Amino acid sequence: MRKKLLPILFTTVAAAAALFPTLKAGSKVAEVKNYTVATAPAAPAALDLKATAAAASTALYDSLHLDQLGLSPEAMQYAYLGFLQLKDKGALRNEDVLSIVDFSQSSFKKRLYIIDVANFKVLRNTYVAHGKNSGLQYASNFSNTPESLQSSLGFYVTKGTYFGKHGLSLRLDGKESGINCQAEARAIVVHGAEYIGTHRLGAPYMGRSFGCPAVPQAEASEVINTIKDGTCMFIYHPSKKYLQSSKLLNS
């Protein structure tokens, strides 16, 4: 399936170097040179961005062995495309970190991936909750509506932290109109919770939130401090409705 979804190649070696300017010789970026280099006529900007995202996401996915951690290649490719879109728009203060929540997986899986895309590192892989009304073990229903108690898909940019009823919490700015733009009004934030984590593995399903991507309480501080202040977060599900309506993925 990956060959079908990720067939795009770098057009020049220079494109690879420009994509990862912070990596040094001998680092993981050396793996990019193993991808076939092809020349082609100049493509429209949108197609070029998709080509760059496909090649870069493949390099990250393969070198970090993200398949072994359970992340779907589709989630990685879509995440990187939206990340580049937000980067090009100047929406990110921190362009090194990309967080992916893969809701195609069971809540019993560690489906939050925090990736240092500049240095090819997985910074954190842990559990993350979905909304109470999004489903039991699997999330399948999503909403942007206040008081829906459902998760919202799409791209977010992290903001600042505050201390609330769950302790240290992180505000999220939903960047997709009609999909997650009500995040702040709904108080959708990253916070710690005792209802999710390894101690819940014997339960019928993990605890669920009111729509927040809640993480294990013991890991909350590290997760939040790693991704706060202007990084990209992508909440993924293979929903045709979302994938076809997202302007960041289709523009």
C-alpha positions in Angstrom: 0.0 0.0 0.0 2.9 2.4 0.8 4.1 2.2 -2.8 0.7 3.2 -4.0 0.4 6.1 -1.6 4.0 7.3 -1.6 5.4 7.0 -5.1 6.7 10.5 -5.3 10.5 11.1 -5.7 12.8 14.1 -5.0 13.3 16.1 -8.1 16.9 17.1 -7.2 19.4 16.3 -4.4 19.3 20.0 -3.6 15.6 19.7 -2.7 16.5 17.1 0.0 19.3 19.4 1.3 16.9 22.3 1.5 14.3 20.3 3.2 16.6 19.3 6.1 19.0 22.2 6.5 19.9 21.4 10.1 21.1 17.9 9.5 24.8 17.2 9.3 26.7 14.8 7.1 26.5 11.2 8.4 23.2 11.8 10.1 19.8 10.2 9.1 19.4 12.5 6.2 22.0 10.4 4.4 19.3 7.9 4.0 17.4 10.3 1.7 20.2 9.9 -0.9 19.1 6.3 -1.4 15.8 7.4 -2.9 15.8 7.5 -6.6 16.6 10.9 -8.0 14.7 11.8 -11.1 14.4 15.0 -13.2 11.1 16.2 -14.5 9.5 19.4 -15.9 8.7 22.1 -13.4 5.4 21.3 -11.6 2.8 23.6 -10.2 3.6 24.8 -6.6 0.8 22.6 -5.0 2.1 19.5 -6.8 5.7 20.3 -5.8 4.7 20.7 -2.2 2.9 17.3 -2.3 5.9 15.7 -3.9 8.2 17.2 -1.2 5.9 16.0 1.6 5.6 12.5 0.2 9.4 12.1 -0.2 10.2 13.6 3.2 7.5 11.7 5.0 8.8 8.4 3.5 12.3 9.2 4.6 11.1 9.9 8.2 8.8 7.0 8.3 11.3 4.5 7.1 14.4 5.7 9.0 12.5 6.0 12.3 10.8 2.6 11.8 7.4 4.2 12.6 5.7 1.1 11.2 7.0 -0.8 14.2 5.5 1.8 16.5 2.1 1.4 14.8 1.8 4.7 12.9 0.1 4.4 9.6 2.0 5.6 6.5 -1.1 7.6 5.4 -1.1 9.5 8.7 2.6 10.3 8.3 2.2 11.6 4.8 -0.9 13.7 5.4 0.7 15.1 8.6 3.8 16.2 6.8 1.8 17.8 4.0 -0.2 19.9 6.4 2.9 20.7 8.4 4.6 22.1 5.3 1.4 24.1 4.4 1.4 25.7 7.9 5.2 26.2 7.7 4.8 28.0 4.4 2.1 30.2 5.8 4.4 31.2 8.7 2.0 29.7 11.2 4.6 27.8 13.2 7.0 29.3 15.7 8.7 26.0 16.2 9.2 24.1 12.9 11.3 21.3 14.4 8.5 19.3 16.1 5.5 17.6 14.6 2.9 15.7 16.7 0.6 13.1 15.2 -2.5 11.6 16.9 -3.4 8.5 14.9 -7.1 7.8 15.7 -7.1 4.9 13.2 -5.7 2.9 16.0 -7.3 1.5 19.2 -7.1 3.6 22.3 -5.1 0.7 23.8 -2.2 1.6 21.5 0.3 4.3 22.0 -1.1 6.5 19.2 0.5 9.9 20.0 3.8 10.4 18.2 6.0 13.4 18.8 8.6 13.7 16.2 11.7 15.9 15.8 11.6 16.3 12.0 14.8 18.3 12.0 16.9 15.7 13.7 15.1 12.5 12.8 14.0 11.5 16.4 10.9 10.2 18.0 10.7 12.3 21.1 7.7 10.6 22.6 5.2 7.8 21.9 2.4 7.4 24.3 -1.3 7.0 24.8 -3.9 9.7 24.0 -7.6 9.8 24.7 -10.4 10.6 22.3 -13.8 12.2 23.2 -16.5 10.4 25.1 -19.0 10.6 22.3 -16.4 9.7 19.6 -16.5 6.0 20.4 -15.4 3.4 22.9 -12.2 1.6 22.0 -12.0 3.2 18.6 -12.8 6.8 17.7 -15.2 7.0 14.8 -17.4 10.2 15.3 -15.9 13.7 15.2 -17.4 17.2 15.7 -16.5 20.8 15.8 -19.6 21.6 17.8 -19.4 22.9 21.4 -20.6 20.4 24.1 -20.6 17.5 21.6 -18.0 15.7 23.7 -16.3 14.5 20.5 -12.8 14.9 19.2 -12.1 17.1 16.2 -9.8 16.0 13.4 -7.2 18.1 11.5 -4.3 20.5 12.1 -3.7 22.5 15.2 -1.0 24.9 16.3 -0.1 24.7 19.9 -0.2 27.8 22.1 0.7 28.6 25.6 0.2 26.7 28.9 -1.9 27.3 31.9 -2.8 25.5 35.2 -6.4 24.3 35.3 -8.4 21.6 37.0 -6.2 19.0 35.3 -3.0 20.7 36.2 -0.6 21.9 33.5 -2.5 22.2 30.3 -1.8 23.4 26.7 -4.1 25.5 24.6 -4.7 24.4 20.9 -5.6 26.6 18.0 -7.6 24.7 15.4 -6.5 25.8 11.9 -9.2 24.3 9.8 -12.5 26.2 9.4 -15.6 24.1 10.0 -13.4 21.2 11.2 -11.7 22.2 14.4 -11.9 26.0 14.5 -14.0 25.9 17.7 -11.2 24.2 19.7 -10.5 27.2 21.9 -14.2 28.0 22.4 -14.7 24.3 23.4 -11.6 24.4 25.7 -10.0 21.6 23.7 -6.6 21.3 25.2 -3.8 18.9 25.9 -3.8 17.9 29.6 -3.0 14.9 31.8 -5.6 12.4 33.0 -5.6 9.4 35.3 -8.1 7.7 33.1 -5.6 6.8 30.5 -2.3 4.9 30.6 -0.8 1.4 31.1 -2.8 0.9 34.3 -6.0 0.9 32.2 -4.9 -1.9 29.8 -7.1 -4.5 31.5 -10.2 -2.4 31.3 -12.9 -2.8 28.5 -11.5 0.5 27.0 -9.4 3.4 27.9 -11.0 6.4 29.7 -12.2 9.1 27.4 -12.2 12.9 27.5 -14.8 15.6 26.7 -13.0 16.0 23.4 -9.4 16.8 24.5 -6.4 14.8 23.4 -5.6 13.9 27.0 -2.4 12.0 27.8 -1.3 10.0 30.9 -1.0 12.2 33.9 2.6 11.0 34.7 3.7 12.1 31.2 1.7 15.3 30.8 4.3 17.8 31.8 7.0 16.3 29.5 4.6 16.1 26.6 3.2 19.6 27.0 6.6 21.2 27.5 7.9 19.4 24.4 5.2 20.6 22.0 4.1 24.0 23.4 4.5 27.4 21.8 3.9 27.1 18.1 4.3 23.5 17.0 2.1 21.5 14.6 -0.3 18.8 15.9 -2.3 16.6 13.5 -5.2 14.5 14.6 -5.8 11.8 12.0 -8.5 9.4 11.1 -9.2 7.9 7.6 -12.5 9.7 7.3 -13.4 10.5 3.7 -15.4 13.5 4.8 -12.3 15.0 6.5 -9.8 14.0 3.9 -11.9 15.5 1.1 -12.9 18.7 2.9 -9.5 19.7 4.5 -8.2 22.7 2.6 -4.7 22.2 4.0 -4.6 18.7 2.4 -6.3 19.7 -0.9 -5.2 23.3 -1.6 
